[in-house]
Amino acid sequence: MPERALVIVPTYNERENVRRLIESVLAQDERIDMLIVDDGSPDGTGSIVAEIGASNPRVHLLSRPKKMGLGTAYVAGFRWALARDYAYVLEMDADFSHDPAHLPQFLAAIENTDLVLGSRYQEGRVTVVNWPINRLILSYMANVYARAITGLHVWDATGGFKCFRRSVLESIDLDHVRSNGYAFQIEMTFRAVRKHFRIAEIPIVFVDRTEGTSKMSPHIVREAVWMVWRLRWWALRGVI
């Protein structure tokens, strides 16, 4: 029986994208299922997913009562996946900034490693489309900063398009994951590295969203600035 993969997509007010996204993701590989973790979207995103899931056993909905953050959405999705027999678990955004066409590359790469990161900056090459220059500089320098403080040897530590082998998630105590914004991506990769798992990066093209609104906020930026120092401190004390 082929090893199955679960694509986890957190959503909040993504009704413009979610139906088309589900169709596109499932078309990439018949081994893929989807779990939409919806934070009580007032625009009815969850209802659309529930409607699709009622007739398609590859589509699942995890509904939460309110907006609770990216990190907790993924952790909830990880727990859901680990309670079932998925071999691989992928993270992906709902707004088509992550192109579903890259999914076969992730599934090919994960066969020879433990965690695959989709990189926008691999070996210094920038593959980002439609971002204003200030946002691009902020993102690129955030990765330089994260590498300098944590010692991570990856090009794109803040990206949210990635694929975990099941054993990586099983080894991480999800109760101790503290980040909830984009720092969550840094923390999960850092924890995987500390467990001595193999990391690989593949190049992706990141396209800024064309529908809906960005979830970036000053609070998320501040969390990322401080979290890398906490990760370094925890590593020095041997608690991570």
SVG drawing of the C-alpha trace seen along z (x, -y; Angstrom):
<svg xmlns="http://www.w3.org/2000/svg" viewBox="-22 -49 48 51">
<polyline fill="none" stroke="black" stroke-width="0.4" points="0.0,0.0 1.5,-3.4 2.6,-5.7 0.1,-8.5 0.8,-12.2 -1.3,-14.8 -1.2,-18.5 -2.2,-20.7 -3.6,-24.2 -4.6,-26.7 -7.3,-29.0 -9.0,-32.2 -11.3,-33.9 -10.0,-32.1 -13.3,-31.4 -12.0,-33.0 -9.2,-30.4 -10.1,-27.2 -12.2,-25.4 -9.7,-25.9 -6.8,-25.1 -8.2,-21.8 -8.8,-20.8 -5.3,-21.8 -3.6,-20.0 -5.4,-16.8 -4.7,-16.7 -0.9,-16.6 -0.7,-13.0 -3.3,-10.4 -1.5,-9.7 -2.3,-13.2 -5.1,-14.0 -5.8,-17.5 -6.7,-18.8 -8.0,-22.3 -7.6,-23.8 -10.1,-26.6 -10.2,-29.2 -13.9,-30.0 -13.7,-32.0 -16.7,-34.4 -16.7,-34.3 -17.8,-30.6 -14.5,-29.0 -15.2,-26.1 -18.6,-25.5 -17.2,-25.2 -14.6,-22.7 -17.2,-20.7 -19.3,-20.6 -16.4,-19.3 -15.4,-16.8 -18.9,-15.3 -18.4,-13.9 -14.6,-13.5 -12.9,-11.3 -9.5,-12.9 -10.7,-16.2 -10.9,-16.8 -11.9,-19.8 -10.7,-20.6 -12.8,-23.5 -11.6,-25.8 -13.9,-28.3 -11.8,-31.5 -8.6,-32.8 -5.9,-31.1 -2.7,-31.5 -0.6,-29.8 1.5,-27.7 -1.3,-26.3 -3.2,-25.5 -0.3,-23.4 0.3,-21.7 -3.4,-20.7 -3.0,-19.4 0.2,-17.5 -1.7,-15.8 -4.5,-14.9 -2.0,-13.4 -0.1,-11.4 -3.4,-9.9 -3.7,-8.4 -1.3,-6.5 0.2,-9.3 3.9,-8.8 4.5,-12.4 3.0,-15.7 3.2,-18.9 2.6,-22.5 1.2,-24.9 -0.5,-28.3 -4.0,-28.8 -3.5,-31.8 -1.6,-30.2 1.7,-31.8 2.8,-28.2 2.2,-26.6 0.7,-23.1 2.7,-22.2 5.7,-21.9 4.2,-19.1 5.6,-16.2 9.0,-17.7 8.5,-17.6 7.3,-14.0 10.3,-12.9 12.8,-14.7 11.4,-13.4 12.2,-9.8 15.9,-10.5 15.7,-12.8 13.6,-13.7 12.5,-17.3 12.2,-19.1 12.1,-22.9 10.8,-24.9 13.4,-27.7 12.8,-31.1 16.5,-32.1 18.5,-28.9 22.2,-29.7 21.4,-33.4 18.9,-33.1 15.7,-35.0 12.5,-33.4 9.8,-35.7 7.2,-37.3 5.1,-40.4 6.4,-41.3 7.2,-45.0 10.9,-45.6 10.6,-46.4 8.8,-43.1 11.4,-41.2 14.3,-42.8 12.6,-42.2 12.1,-38.5 15.6,-38.0 17.3,-39.7 15.1,-37.8 16.6,-34.6 20.1,-36.1 19.3,-37.1 17.8,-33.7 20.8,-31.8 23.3,-34.0 21.6,-33.6 20.5,-30.0 23.3,-28.6 20.8,-26.9 22.5,-26.0 19.5,-26.5 18.8,-29.2 15.1,-29.7 14.3,-29.2 11.1,-31.3 9.3,-29.6 6.0,-27.8 6.1,-25.3 7.7,-22.1 7.4,-18.4 8.0,-16.3 8.7,-12.6 6.3,-11.2 9.2,-10.3 10.3,-13.9 6.9,-15.0 6.8,-11.9 10.2,-12.9 9.2,-16.5 7.3,-17.2 4.5,-19.3 3.4,-20.5 6.7,-22.4 6.5,-24.2 6.1,-27.9 6.0,-29.9 2.7,-30.9 3.5,-33.2 6.1,-32.8 8.7,-32.1 7.0,-28.7 8.7,-27.8 12.1,-28.6 11.4,-26.7 10.2,-23.5 13.2,-23.3 15.5,-24.1 14.0,-21.3 14.4,-18.9 18.1,-19.8 18.6,-19.4 17.2,-15.9 19.8,-15.2 17.3,-14.7 18.4,-15.2 17.3,-18.5 17.1,-19.2 16.0,-22.3 14.4,-22.5 13.8,-25.7 10.3,-27.0 8.7,-30.1 6.8,-32.1 4.1,-34.3 2.4,-36.9 -1.3,-36.4 -3.8,-37.9 -7.0,-37.2 -7.7,-38.1 -5.4,-39.9 -2.0,-39.1 -1.8,-37.8 1.5,-39.5 1.4,-41.8 3.9,-43.7 3.3,-41.2 4.4,-38.3 7.6,-40.2 8.4,-40.9 7.8,-37.3 10.3,-36.1 12.9,-38.6 12.9,-37.3 12.2,-33.6 15.5,-33.0 17.3,-34.1 15.1,-31.8 15.9,-28.9 19.6,-29.6 19.3,-29.9 17.4,-26.7 20.0,-24.9 22.8,-26.2 21.0,-24.8 20.3,-21.5 16.5,-21.8 15.8,-21.5"/>
</svg>
